[in-house]
Amino acid sequence: MSVLMGQDLPYERPDATGRAALFVPTPNIKPDLLETVRKGAAIVGFGNHDRTLTIYYESNRFNEPHLQKWEHKARKAFDRLVDNLPTVSKMTVKAENFEQVGYISHKGILIRRMEKLRNWLEQSEALEGAPETESIAFAPPAAPKKINAE
């Protein structure tokens, strides 16, 4: 079985202005790997030159209220990836375990294969948190506050 990856699969860790890929597990993912990632997780990452993937994932294991939607999970995983923050929610895996469904950057999310993402979330019983559209823009960060020195 061949795994579909975008022709422009991001390689190497993106910086703050770069983009990463969005993934879902393939049907032939190993059970122990699926148990680690957890059902319903948002999975972001990039390709490595040895044909593996580095992935960061967020499954909202502790039921935080601000991580109920899939896109919020994806944003949290992406922020960890970009900043290379310490986490146990990352790994290097064989590419055949995941397939690319879109992209994420600091500006937002672009889903190219919504049916695959919805299937993953439906199998995970997490369809209520699925994105409504294929394009999700992130709000720009707040402008820094002016300090008036008097």
C-alpha positions as CSV (number, residue, x, y, z in Angstrom):
1,M,0.0,0.0,0.0
2,S,1.4,3.4,-0.9
3,V,1.0,6.3,1.4
4,L,0.0,9.7,-0.1
5,M,2.2,12.6,0.8
6,G,2.1,16.0,-0.7
7,Q,4.7,16.7,-3.4
8,D,5.8,19.6,-1.2
9,L,5.9,17.7,2.1
10,P,7.8,20.1,4.4
11,Y,11.3,18.8,5.3
12,E,13.1,19.9,8.4
13,R,11.7,21.7,11.4
14,P,9.9,24.9,10.3
15,D,10.7,28.2,11.9
16,A,8.0,30.6,13.2
17,T,7.1,31.7,9.6
18,G,7.3,28.2,8.1
19,R,4.7,25.5,7.7
20,A,4.4,21.9,8.8
21,A,2.3,19.0,7.4
22,L,-0.9,17.7,9.0
23,F,-1.2,13.9,9.2
24,V,-3.7,11.2,10.0
25,P,-2.9,7.5,10.7
26,T,-3.2,5.1,7.9
27,P,-5.4,2.0,8.3
28,N,-2.3,-0.2,8.7
29,I,-0.8,1.8,11.6
30,K,0.7,-0.5,14.3
31,P,-1.6,-0.8,17.3
32,D,1.1,0.3,19.8
33,L,1.8,3.4,17.8
34,L,-1.9,4.3,17.6
35,E,-2.2,3.8,21.4
36,T,0.7,6.2,21.9
37,V,-0.7,8.9,19.6
38,R,-4.3,8.4,20.9
39,K,-7.4,8.5,18.9
40,G,-8.6,11.9,17.8
41,A,-5.2,13.5,18.1
42,A,-4.1,16.4,15.9
43,I,-0.8,15.3,14.3
44,V,1.7,17.8,12.8
45,G,5.2,17.3,11.5
46,F,7.7,17.2,8.8
47,G,9.6,14.8,6.6
48,N,13.2,13.7,7.3
49,H,15.8,12.9,4.7
50,D,15.8,9.2,5.8
51,R,12.2,8.9,4.7
52,T,10.8,9.0,8.2
53,L,8.5,11.6,9.7
54,T,9.0,13.7,12.9
55,I,5.6,14.2,14.4
56,Y,4.2,16.2,17.3
57,Y,0.7,15.3,18.4
58,E,-2.0,16.6,20.8
59,S,-4.9,14.5,22.0
60,N,-6.1,16.6,24.9
61,R,-5.3,13.8,27.3
62,F,-6.3,15.9,30.3
63,N,-9.5,17.3,28.9
64,E,-8.6,20.9,28.9
65,P,-11.6,23.0,27.9
66,H,-9.7,25.1,25.4
67,L,-8.6,22.0,23.4
68,Q,-11.9,20.5,22.5
69,K,-11.7,21.4,18.8
70,W,-9.3,19.6,16.5
71,E,-7.8,22.8,15.1
72,H,-6.9,24.0,18.7
73,K,-5.1,20.7,19.3
74,A,-3.3,21.2,15.9
75,R,-2.2,24.7,16.9
76,K,-0.8,23.6,20.2
77,A,1.1,20.7,18.6
78,F,2.4,23.1,15.9
79,D,3.6,25.7,18.5
80,R,5.5,22.9,20.3
81,L,7.1,21.7,17.1
82,V,8.2,25.2,15.9
83,D,9.6,26.1,19.3
84,N,11.1,22.6,19.8
85,L,9.6,22.5,23.3
86,P,10.3,19.5,25.5
87,T,7.4,17.1,25.3
88,V,6.7,13.4,25.4
89,S,4.1,14.0,22.6
90,K,6.6,13.7,19.7
91,M,8.4,10.9,17.9
92,T,10.1,9.9,14.7
93,V,8.1,7.3,12.8
94,K,8.0,5.4,9.5
95,A,6.1,7.3,6.9
96,E,3.8,4.4,6.0
97,N,2.0,4.8,9.3
98,F,0.7,8.3,8.5
99,E,-0.7,10.1,5.5
100,Q,-0.6,13.8,4.8
101,V,-4.0,15.7,4.8
102,G,-2.9,19.3,4.8
103,Y,-0.7,22.1,6.2
104,I,-0.4,24.3,9.2
105,S,1.5,27.5,9.7
106,H,1.4,30.5,12.0
107,K,-1.4,32.0,9.7
108,G,-3.7,29.0,9.8
109,I,-4.6,25.6,8.6
110,L,-5.3,24.3,5.0
111,I,-6.9,20.9,4.8
112,R,-6.4,19.2,1.4
113,R,-8.1,15.9,2.2
114,M,-11.0,16.7,4.5
115,E,-12.6,13.2,4.0
116,K,-9.5,11.5,5.4
117,L,-9.5,13.9,8.4
118,R,-13.2,13.4,9.1
119,N,-12.8,9.6,8.8
120,W,-10.0,9.7,11.4
121,L,-12.1,11.9,13.8
122,E,-15.2,9.7,13.2
123,Q,-13.3,6.5,14.0
124,S,-12.0,8.3,17.1
125,E,-15.5,9.4,18.2
126,A,-14.3,13.0,18.0
127,L,-16.2,14.2,15.0
128,E,-17.9,17.0,17.1
129,G,-14.5,18.8,17.3
130,A,-13.9,18.5,13.5
131,P,-13.2,21.7,11.5
132,E,-16.1,23.1,9.6
133,T,-14.1,24.3,6.6
134,E,-10.9,23.4,4.8
135,S,-9.3,26.7,5.6
136,I,-8.9,28.0,9.1
137,A,-7.3,31.4,9.7
138,F,-5.6,32.0,13.0
139,A,-6.1,35.4,14.7
140,P,-2.9,37.5,14.6
141,P,-1.2,38.0,17.9
142,A,-2.2,41.0,19.9
143,A,-0.2,44.1,19.3
144,P,2.2,45.0,22.1
145,K,0.9,47.4,24.6
146,K,2.4,50.9,24.7
147,I,4.0,52.0,27.9
148,N,3.7,55.6,28.6
149,A,6.6,56.9,30.6
150,E,5.5,59.9,32.5
